């Protein structure tokens, strides 16, 4: 990974090959004069190698190069095409795995700045870089130029009338299910109430051959457990924090997580690693999954038995609310190549490129409300993909809606809750005890 964050301009006419070329031309001219010939100076001039344009190197950091192999090829293609269209700009990838991305990028911000020109960030990290550390450049000129209208979720990236980040990945949750397994258990429709979901999980669990739900439940899964679990404040209308007040152990949250634990206990997968859960899903042995749409298009190849039966439905609680995590691109104001950096961001959100990224990587929602006006194929994609409807019918909320002013501490709060909840999973503590402990620890940690 290159540590360079500055313009690496260089004139190649001082290079060895250029000098050799000039020496060769000079010697040829001298030889011609020596034998009494008059050299054609205009031709000699035209043969000289002209200096190439200066090369600007941009550092783009993301989690995509680290463990997201189904998605990274599409991003590589789009970025490579950008470099081909802009031959004076070189893009180098950097970053960290998703599980440690927030921690690392916030550590850099705390140390004085992020070592990158362009950042692809999870929503909580993006909000922190913008609101807490004031590190980003306004980008509304890009959407104005392209004519795109950002969806309301962009409000968490807006400060003092400026929009500092543009969404490129909208990771939206919904309840996915295998209609074949539900039908075999006597269910003609997907669950539409919490009681129905629990009943379906119980009916379809036939351990060790088949399981009713895939719910991440080990701290070894790190950020992925919290990523899914955070939704379970919503069944009874709870939030993890409201404004500047932590509400981790509120009655609504306790009831929501108790419901989660009842699903887990009925599913037959308690204590199963995330890797093993993924294998069970791909082998068509899991009936329901509280899931994001990321990569579901790849199930056509990875899970050929499951994919024809894969469907989705909104969360079965009354509000039908779920988290939609809008991952944006930001340009760092510390970059010495801001103009080139904004060109890269513009390239990525240009409709034909963003449409390719979205469809290829299996995301259901493109975060610009008028996107269909630019890409007619998007409407066809939405109507002709069988597993999409539930994602489109879900009522989405963002991180600010459930974490308030603690959105910047998303990862820290998640770690605290998951570590305490592990005791409830093992049976050594109740959900109420686990969340009370998490509330106390979070207050001590965040208010120290």
Steps between C-alpha positions, in 0.01 A plus 500: 500500500649834400531771765510767230224759526644770277540586133774279361553719190816427307645600165604188320725686256775480760478119506766268370305388194433861395865593529608202295248593235632858484860383492416266216334780304789737570755244387301436183495871418872534565571201281296644219688831518830314510428341162388830355122443521261770612273365774122556484459682832122496489501121474751471781279716720193290424682181601586623847297348785286767656451512879195306614235678705558497874343202681277562800474210743181469704470273802152347530439317826224247558432155643423367153852364427498312832267199509218632280602295196151476343478881487856613437522397132218739407667784687834417341341513155343841558817649649716354222267653242536835679879477468468409132279804442734719706851380410672765712333367817605182678285347777652285772279294733555485875305456822414223744255208534143606578514360855774748595436779249316737737757458777796565270361797312382674819843440654658676201251786531580538869870508417451799273359384168424209271778382270294490183359717224166321464331292770226239464354486851225333702233755596606549861864554402398744227287701742786509749754622244257772394344623823763426763827548312401735214715308251283488186440716194145601388380288208160643407653647183531142370134411543400838356718440194363147449140596581469237776276550803647338816251296706417641848746262670770742382387742771744336741781617271371858481641776715434875479326458165783302338490135394833337580446140386323323214349156551621219277386194700166485681513196728136445582359229728188290453384147582606259227357150482512177306147454369565131434584427863209707633256329265626156604428597863143603415543878455346640183615856576800656670458609864335838540492510881761431764303200623488357150875538453574318826252226404664463159847475655382227736322309224790507256776411747598137459852498637755397383366484143295822486471819701227758546705820502851632453581747776861599571560446871871479583742779588752343263285644220586847635331779301276263304311391814428857602419593140208256507412522869458879502165455323346327801434819691231564236235227563356692795593850389828534690826679422851446639541871567280805470684823435773513763337241728595132493195270519661158455303338782163659429195271541438505124857391429490223758179362346645525149819314589303240699306435181829466311620247758177299467559479124860395560404230749240362258731511199740223595807709410599648838879513531555435128776706340420755232696298244300187578174697483591626154567146382161386634322782317681434172424128523125577519461382860367820664137612476524868603772759538498861618717613220642778288465484124875529451621233264170319460539503123805282553278232655408406145846346477586440865164350602334363183249293697398789726495786249181404307313487833656807662242766592474792742240664721505803732589443867196341666460756778228768481721787381670294226811704577854386433841659470630621165870573524603751235871461421635808322812638335671803653786722384748599770572873523863410584541355150736688273300367207146610582400567139613154387338342808167660418534370144530147639192541721305646208603203285375251761158666541452562128178303433639242258784415740292500818235288330765247398640485855155463655366228273826306483540493878134433573385809689131587469503875556697770319512804732378767258124547476488585126740229388244331276496814284860427400508121480180340366653161573477574872120487494516166320748376757267595784196331347667187361706389800290258712689552825463882500138586599544468877795738494297755307205473742704544820490831689864599531670700771864604532765481771411844635144381555605228745831635636444876511813697579680174575511403134872582511539226765313239296775236517582565865138468610457189288802331657374576849150369430623185323751412773233530767232326299726198455421421865127497418565269206688257724230520767721648771302826505159628392461743212403770751815438705718502188357828370514665845869412513551629146328828589729550799815415304402724209440796729835450672684453174344780298466759776843452653 
